[in-house]
Amino acid sequence: MILSRKKLNRIVTDSFGIKASEMVLITGPARWMRAVAVECKEVGALPILYQTSLQSDRVKVPQTKFRSIIDNQLPAITEEIDAWIEICLPFPRISKPEAGVVMPDWIARIVERGVRQCSLTVPEGPLRIRDAVMKALEADVDSMVVLGRKFRELLASARNVHITTGLGTDLYLLLAGTGVAVDCGRWDPKLQVDNIVYVPGGGVVTVPDETSANGLVVVPVAYLRRAHSGWIRGLQLQFHEGRVNLATVRAKSGLRIFNRILEETTGDKNVIAEFAIGVNPNVQNLIGSMTVDEMMGGSVRIAIGDNYGWMNGKNKSDLHWDFILPEATVELEGKTILKRGEFQLGR
């Protein structure tokens, strides 16, 4: 299922902000790279295609139409590019399951240079997944940006957060006050704080004080795809002074998966790292792909593990694990801004 040219053009221009004369590195499955490259070229940009060795896509990129590169050319290219478009499958093909991941040098250099990073999750896989991704991509970006700005204003001026859910989550935390990213599907330096834009979008993200989280988080379904983890259901995480007490973790099923992943990773792996609110109204059910699930409208996202350098985050770890809490209730300084998944901004 390839997106229409009109939709891809809107993503390239409106969401990613690609302009004439910009040099754009594109990575991902070959047929998707080529489709995105066509739209980059349409606006006068210079697309450069790189297909990783992990991919098994049999469709070859035509050498005569677009410039393509191989592994040993990446370091030089990262010094020249203006933007990087990473095309992601909902369920990436992974040759070796890994719980902990170290950033490749070429990506680290892209981050260091402050290159615009554009992530596009495409509709691939079983019909249910393709339909869910397509629906998420169709969400109105303008409306999400407006909503995201409102949440950013509230989060930027708040300190105390209380999160509850019908399943038993009851967590208190303090916001670090180091920034709020509006990740709603449109590149804007005034909205993003990390040079990254995700499509589909729909999240407002910030960093808590790493020592502040206290209480219980009950995650209906947890997973870590790159570790081929499978599902952990009814996961209970007890936080004390920012850390998950690993001795008290419980789950209805899959607890051994959680324990294995924590055993295989290092550093501040059990420290709270992130707090976010999902605002994409077209993401209504978890599909098991975090690039889509984390945008679920009316949900809260809590992460543990690495956040080092991101909005002055202090955690260093080879693990970053996101947990989605659907239909959450959030109070800021005692005022309810989200009630059982319904936004309360005008009340």
N, C-alpha and C positions, 0 to 999 in steps of 0.2 A: 504494500500500500504506500504509494508515493503521494505526498501532499501536492495540491494544485500549485501551479506556478504563481498564481496570485497570492496564495497563502505564504509560500516560501519567500516571495519577494517582500511581502509585508514583514516577515520575521527578520530577513536580512537587513532591510532598511529601517523599519520603525522600531523593532525590538533590539537589534544588534547595532544599529547606527552605522552600518558600513557605508563609506563614502568613496567617491571617485579618487583614484590614485593611491588608495590605501592598499598595503600589502597584507593579505589575509592567509594565514595558515589554516588549512582545513584537515581535520583528522576524523576517521570513522569508517563505516562500511562504504565500499567503493561507489555503489549506485547512489547512495545518499550524498556522498562527497560531490559527485558530479552534478547532481541536481542543485545543490547549494552553490557550487562554483558557477553555474550558469547564471544564477541571480546576482552573484557578486560581480561577474563580468558585465552584466546588464547595466549596473550602475557605474561602471568604469573602474572598479577595483581590480587588483591583480591577485587572483586566487592561486594558492600553491597547495597541492594535494599530497598528503602523506598517509599511506596505508600501513598500519602497524603489522608486525610479524605475527601477532596473536590472532589476526582476523582470518577467517576461512571463506570470505565472500569470493565467489568465483568470477564475478563480474570485474573485468579489468578496466582501469581508467585509461581512456584514449590518450596516448602520449603526444599526439599532434595538436590537441586543442587546449590543454591546460598544462602548465608546468607541474611536474611531480618530482618528489625528492625521496631519497632513501635514508636509512638510519644515520649514516655518518655525515649527512648534510644538515641534520637538525641543529647542531650547536651554532652553526653560522647563520642559519635562517632565523633563529630566535633573537639574534641581534638586530634584525632588520624589520621584522613584522610589526604592523600596527594593531593587529587583532588576531585572535586565535578562535576559530569556531570548532568546538568539539561536539561531534554528533554521537549521541549515546543511545544504545538500545535499552529498552526497559529492563531487560535481563541480560547483562553483558556476557559475552562468551569469555570464560576464564579458563585458561589451561591448567592452572594450579590454584586451588582454594587457598586464600590467605586471610588470616584474621587481622594481622598488622600489615601496614603498607608504608613504604618509604617513597617519598616523592622523587621521580626521576630528575636528573640534573637539568634537562632541557626545560622541564616544566618549572622547576625552581627558578631558573633564569627568567622565564616569562613573568613569573610573579615578582621577582626582584626588579625587573624593568618597569613594572606597572602596566604591562600590555593588557589591553581590553580582552577579557576572557568571556566567550559566549558559548553557553552550553545548551544544546538542543536535543531533547529526548524525542525520538521519532516513533511512529506507530508500527511496531513490529511484534511478532509473536502470535499467540493464540488470539482468536477473534475478540474474546472478552477484553484482553489487554489492549489490542489495537483500538477498539472502540473507546476504552477509558482514556487512552492517551489522546486520541482525536478530540474527544469531548473537552479534555483539559486544555488543549491547544486553542479551542474555540472560545474560551472565556474572554470577556470584554476587558482588554488591557486598560483602557481609559478608566473604567469604573474601579478596577483593582488598584490602580495608582492613586486615585482619589481616596479610597478607603485606606490604603497603605500609608499615605501622608497623615491621615488623621491618627492612626495608631502610632506612627512615629512621634508625633507631637506629644501624645499622652505618655509614651514610654520614655521619651527623652527628659520629661519633667518629673518622673516618678522614681521612687526608690524601693518601696515595699510592694511585693507581689504575693498574692495568695491564690493558689490554683487548686480547684477541686473537680472531681468527676463523680458520676453516679456509681462507678465501680469501686470507689474508695480512695482515690487520690486525694491527699490533703497535704500540700506542700507550701512552705513559706520560703521565700528567697529575697535577696536584695539585688537590684540592678547595679552594675558597675558604673554606669554613667559615662561610658567611653564611646558611645555611638549607637545608632540604630540604622540598619540597612533595610530599605524598601525594595524587596526583590519580587516585583510584580510584572515582569515580562517586558521591561523597557529599559534600555541603557540610558542612564542619566547620572553623571558624576555627582549630582546633588542628592541622588537617591541611594546609590551604592557607595559603600565605604571600602570595598575590597576589589574593585575593578572587575567584578563578575556579574553577569546577567544570565538568568536561567529562563528557558522557555520549554515547557509551560512554566509560568511564574505564579506567584500568589503567596508570598511569605513576607512577614515583617520580623526581622531577626535582631537580637541583641545578646550581649554577654552578661551573665550574672557575676556578682562577686563570688569568686571561687570557693570561699569559705562560708557562704551564707545559707546554703540550702539545708532545710531541716523539715523532716516529715516523710510521708509515704507517697510513692508514685506507683500506680497500678496500670500496667501497660496491657491492653487487651491482646495485642499481637505484636511480637518483636521479631526482627530478623536482621541478618547481616549478609547481604547477597554475595559479596566478594569472598566470604568464607563458606559459601554454599551451606549456610547454617541450618536451613529449614526453619520451621515456625516454633516460636516460644510463646505459649499462650498463658495469659493470666500472670504475667511477670510482676513481682512485687519487689520494689527497690526502696529500702529504708535509708534516707539521707541523714547524716549528722555532721554539722559544720562543713557542708559542701561535699562530703564523700559518701559513696554508697558503702554501707556496712556489708561486706561480702559474706560474712558469716550468717547474715539473716535473710539473704535473698531467697525468695520462694517463687514457685511457678506451678500452674496446674499441669503443664506438660512442657518438656523441652529444657528443664533446668540444667541438664548436663551440657547442653549446647552453650548456654551462657557461661557456665563454669569453664568449659574448654577454651572459649574465646578469651576470657579474662586471664586464664593461665598462659596463653600463647602470646599475650601482649605485655608491654612494659610501660613504665613511666606513670603519669597521672591518669591512668586508664579509668579509674572509678570516681573521678572528680567532675562535678557539674561543669559544663562547658558552654552551654547555649540555651537560650529561651526564645521561642518564636511563636507567632500566631499565624495560622493559615487563613488566607482570604480568597482562595479560588473557589467560586461557588459551583463549578462544574466537576470538582473532585469531591465525590460523596461517599466513596467506599474505598477501603484499602485494597490495593491490587498486588502488593509485595514488591513494588518498585519505588524506592525512596525518592527518586527525582520527581515522581508524581505525587506519592502519598504525602510528602511533607508540605504540600501546598493545600491540603484539604481544608475547605472553608469551615470555620468554626472550631478548628482543632488547635491544640497546643503541641509544640514540639520541645522536648527536653533532650539534651545531648550530654553524654559524658565523654571524657577523653580529651584529645588534643584541641586546643584553640590558640596555640602560641602565636603571638604577633597579630592575631586578628582582633581588631578593636582593643588592642593592648591586652589580649588574653595571655594568661600566665602558664597554662597547662602544656606540658611537653609529653607526648605519648605517640606511639605508632597506631593508636586506636582512636577513632572518632565514631561514636555510635549514637544514632538518632532514634528517639522513641516518640511515637505519635499517640496523642491522647484525644480521641474524637469527642465531640459534644462536651467540651470543657467549659468551666466557669472560671473567670479570671477577675480578681479584684486588684485595682491599683490604688494604694493609699486608702483602702476601704470602699472605693467606688467601683461598682460592677461595670466592666466594659464588655464582657462576654458572659452570657448566661446559657448554659446547656447548649452551646454551639450557636447561639443567636447573638448577633452584634447589638450592643446597647449604647452606641455612640451618641445617639440623638436623644437620650433619655436622662 
